[in-house]
Amino acid sequence: MQQLLVFQSLWGMQRLRGEHAAPSLADQIARIAAAGFDGVTDHFYDRTHVAPLAALLRQHGLTIEGQAFPRDVAGLEPALAMAAEFGCHHITIQPLICPMTVADCVPILQGWQRLAEQAGVAVYIETHRGRMTNDLLFTLQLLDAFPHLRFTADLSHYVTAREMELPIPDETEAQMTRILDQAWAFHGRVAGSHQVQLPLGFPQHQPWVAQFARWWQQGFASWRQRAPADATLSFTCELGPAPYAIAGADGQDLTDRWKEALLLKDKARALWADGDQG
């Protein structure tokens, strides 16, 4: 039976509102587990960090989405070695190499695909500003040249990078649908035309909250049609610290990102449950 796994970003645990000292990794993992998350998302290339993290996750019955930031084909190998040693749900690549042409990107994507297949690890490319997938239209051209590309879809980057406005035009909806139809994992936050991470509870942001909910539900439904009957889909609550979070003059977040992560977790599960009933 297909399942949704909701992860919490460890990056999103940094500098939470009201914390005067950073909690230990053990305390963070215990808090995430107690809140009902299924796993975490974190960097996945440094063994001195991954080994103790993996031990804590096993203790609490959690899994991990590993993040890698390669600058070339071989740069993925450390994350694949971590996956072989410790296991992971999948690896998400943020490509730190940004060729100017699609033709120059394809050999890199082919190389990562080859390494992933040899290692037997699911590897997805994140839609992210400042990376190979920086621009929505360029990413769609990548998809034309490499139609089997699988994404970790973080839709917030394209909303802000392209200064999308509501209501979303039909042409843009069609472009976003192509991304959703290639999404095999999700990173969740709500963006607006000029800010990549909006506070979730402010009244003026509710139209964007509703738009992202529609996209996520559409992406979930698309994945259900493509994925095996026993597959699991991950959705990461990725509400990062400032400058992603909007901060006041005192440097503190305007909102409680931990409480918002819990709301986002429940929202993702509710959208998934709606699909069960459909």
C-alpha positions in Angstrom: 0.0 0.0 0.0 1.4 3.4 -1.0 2.2 5.7 2.0 3.2 9.3 2.6 6.2 9.8 4.9 6.6 13.3 6.4 10.1 14.4 7.3 11.4 17.4 9.2 14.4 19.3 7.9 17.2 19.5 10.4 18.2 22.8 8.8 14.7 23.9 9.8 15.6 23.2 13.4 18.3 25.8 13.5 17.7 29.0 15.5 14.1 28.4 16.4 12.3 31.2 18.0 12.9 31.5 21.7 15.9 29.2 21.8 19.0 30.8 23.4 21.2 27.8 22.8 21.2 25.2 20.1 19.8 21.9 21.3 21.9 18.8 20.9 21.4 16.6 17.9 20.0 13.9 20.2 17.4 16.3 21.7 16.4 17.5 18.2 15.8 13.9 16.9 13.9 13.0 20.1 11.7 16.1 19.6 11.1 15.3 15.9 10.2 11.7 16.8 7.8 12.7 19.6 6.0 15.0 17.2 5.2 12.2 14.9 7.4 12.8 12.0 8.6 9.8 9.9 12.2 10.9 9.4 14.5 13.8 8.7 16.2 15.6 5.8 19.8 16.5 6.2 23.2 16.7 4.6 24.5 13.3 3.6 28.2 13.4 2.7 30.3 13.7 5.9 30.6 10.4 7.8 31.5 12.1 11.1 28.0 13.7 11.0 26.0 11.0 9.3 27.2 8.1 11.6 25.8 9.5 14.9 22.8 10.8 13.1 22.0 7.4 11.7 22.4 5.8 15.1 19.9 8.3 16.6 17.4 7.7 13.8 17.6 3.9 14.2 16.9 4.4 18.0 13.7 6.3 17.2 12.6 4.3 14.2 13.1 7.2 11.8 14.5 7.3 8.2 16.4 10.0 6.3 16.4 11.9 3.0 20.0 12.6 2.3 21.1 15.8 0.7 24.1 16.0 -1.6 25.7 19.1 -3.3 28.0 17.7 -6.0 29.9 20.0 -8.4 30.6 17.2 -10.8 29.6 13.5 -11.5 32.1 12.1 -9.0 30.8 14.5 -6.3 27.8 12.3 -5.8 29.9 9.3 -4.7 30.3 10.2 -1.0 26.5 10.4 -0.5 26.1 7.0 -2.3 28.8 5.5 0.1 26.8 6.9 3.1 23.7 5.3 1.6 25.4 1.9 1.3 26.7 2.1 4.9 23.7 3.6 6.7 20.7 3.4 4.3 18.4 6.2 3.3 15.0 6.8 1.8 16.6 8.5 -1.2 19.2 11.1 -2.0 18.3 14.6 -3.2 20.9 16.4 -5.3 21.2 20.2 -5.3 23.6 20.4 -8.3 26.2 23.0 -7.6 27.2 23.0 -11.2 25.2 25.3 -13.5 26.2 24.9 -17.2 24.9 27.5 -19.6 23.4 25.0 -22.0 21.2 22.0 -21.7 23.6 20.0 -23.9 26.3 20.5 -21.2 24.0 19.4 -18.4 22.9 16.1 -20.0 26.2 14.2 -19.5 26.3 15.2 -15.9 22.7 14.0 -15.3 23.5 10.8 -17.2 26.6 10.3 -14.9 24.6 10.7 -11.8 21.9 8.4 -13.1 24.6 5.8 -13.9 26.1 6.0 -10.4 22.7 5.8 -8.8 21.7 2.7 -10.7 25.0 1.0 -9.9 24.5 1.8 -6.2 20.8 0.8 -6.2 19.8 4.1 -4.6 17.0 6.4 -5.6 18.4 9.8 -6.5 16.4 12.9 -7.4 17.3 16.4 -8.6 15.9 19.2 -6.6 14.2 22.2 -8.2 16.1 25.0 -6.5 17.4 28.5 -7.2 21.1 28.9 -7.7 21.5 25.4 -9.0 21.3 23.6 -12.3 17.5 23.8 -12.0 17.5 27.5 -11.2 15.0 28.5 -13.8 11.7 26.8 -14.5 11.9 27.2 -18.3 15.5 25.9 -18.4 14.5 22.9 -16.2 11.7 22.1 -18.6 14.2 22.2 -21.5 16.3 19.7 -19.4 13.2 17.5 -19.1 12.8 17.7 -22.9 16.4 16.4 -23.3 16.3 14.0 -20.4 12.7 12.9 -20.1 13.3 10.3 -17.3 14.6 13.0 -14.9 13.1 12.6 -11.4 12.6 15.7 -9.2 12.5 16.5 -5.6 9.9 19.3 -6.1 10.4 22.5 -4.1 7.9 24.7 -5.9 8.7 27.7 -3.7 11.8 28.5 -5.7 10.0 28.9 -9.0 7.2 31.0 -7.5 9.7 33.5 -6.2 12.3 33.3 -9.0 9.7 33.9 -11.7 7.7 36.4 -9.5 4.5 34.5 -10.1 1.2 36.2 -9.3 -2.2 34.9 -8.4 -4.2 33.7 -10.1 -1.6 31.5 -11.8 -2.0 31.8 -15.6 -2.9 28.7 -17.5 0.5 28.6 -19.3 2.3 28.7 -16.0 0.0 26.0 -14.5 0.9 23.8 -17.4 4.6 24.3 -16.8 4.3 23.6 -13.1 2.2 20.5 -13.9 5.2 19.1 -15.9 7.3 19.5 -12.8 4.7 17.8 -10.6 4.4 14.9 -13.1 8.1 14.2 -12.6 8.1 14.7 -8.8 9.2 11.7 -6.7 9.6 13.7 -3.4 8.6 17.1 -2.1 10.1 19.9 0.0 7.4 21.9 1.5 7.1 25.6 2.2 4.8 28.3 0.9 6.3 31.1 -1.1 5.0 34.3 -2.7 6.0 36.5 -5.6 8.8 38.2 -3.7 9.5 36.0 -0.6 10.5 32.4 -0.7 9.1 31.5 2.7 5.9 33.1 3.9 4.6 32.8 7.5 1.8 30.3 7.2 -0.8 31.8 9.5 -0.9 35.4 8.3 -4.3 36.3 6.6 -2.7 37.9 3.6 -0.8 34.7 2.8 -3.8 32.4 2.7 -4.3 32.6 -1.1 -0.7 31.3 -1.5 -1.2 28.6 1.2 -4.3 27.4 -0.8 -2.4 27.5 -4.1 0.5 25.4 -2.7 -2.0 22.9 -1.2 -3.6 22.5 -4.6 -0.2 21.9 -6.2 0.9 19.4 -3.5 -2.4 17.5 -3.8 -2.0 17.4 -7.6 1.6 16.1 -7.2 0.5 13.5 -4.8 -2.2 12.2 -7.2 0.3 12.2 -10.1 2.8 10.2 -8.0 0.2 7.6 -7.0 -0.4 6.9 -10.7 3.3 6.4 -11.4 4.7 4.7 -8.3 4.6 1.0 -7.4 1.8 -0.2 -5.1 4.1 -0.5 -2.1 6.1 2.8 -2.6 6.5 5.6 -0.1 6.5 9.3 -1.0 8.3 11.8 1.2 7.2 15.3 2.0 9.8 17.4 3.9 8.7 20.3 6.1 11.5 22.7 5.2 11.0 26.0 7.0 14.4 27.4 7.2 15.9 30.0 9.4 16.5 33.6 8.3 17.1 34.8 5.7 14.5 32.3 4.5 12.3 33.1 7.5 11.2 36.7 7.8 12.8 38.2 10.9 12.1 41.3 12.9 14.5 44.1 13.9 15.7 41.9 16.8 16.7 39.2 14.4 14.1 36.8 15.7 11.6 35.0 13.4 8.2 36.7 13.2 6.6 33.3 13.7 7.3 30.0 15.4 8.7 27.8 12.7 8.4 24.6 14.8 4.7 25.2 15.3 4.4 25.9 11.6 6.3 22.7 10.7 3.7 20.8 12.8 0.9 22.5 10.9 2.6 21.7 7.6 3.0 18.1 8.6 -0.7 17.8 9.4 -1.6 19.6 6.2 0.4 17.2 4.0 -1.2 14.2 5.7 -4.7 15.7 5.3 -4.0 16.3 1.6 -2.8 12.7 1.2 -5.9 11.4 3.1 -8.1 13.3 0.7 -6.5 11.4 -2.1 -7.3 8.1 -0.3 -11.0 9.1 -0.3 -11.0 10.2 -3.9 
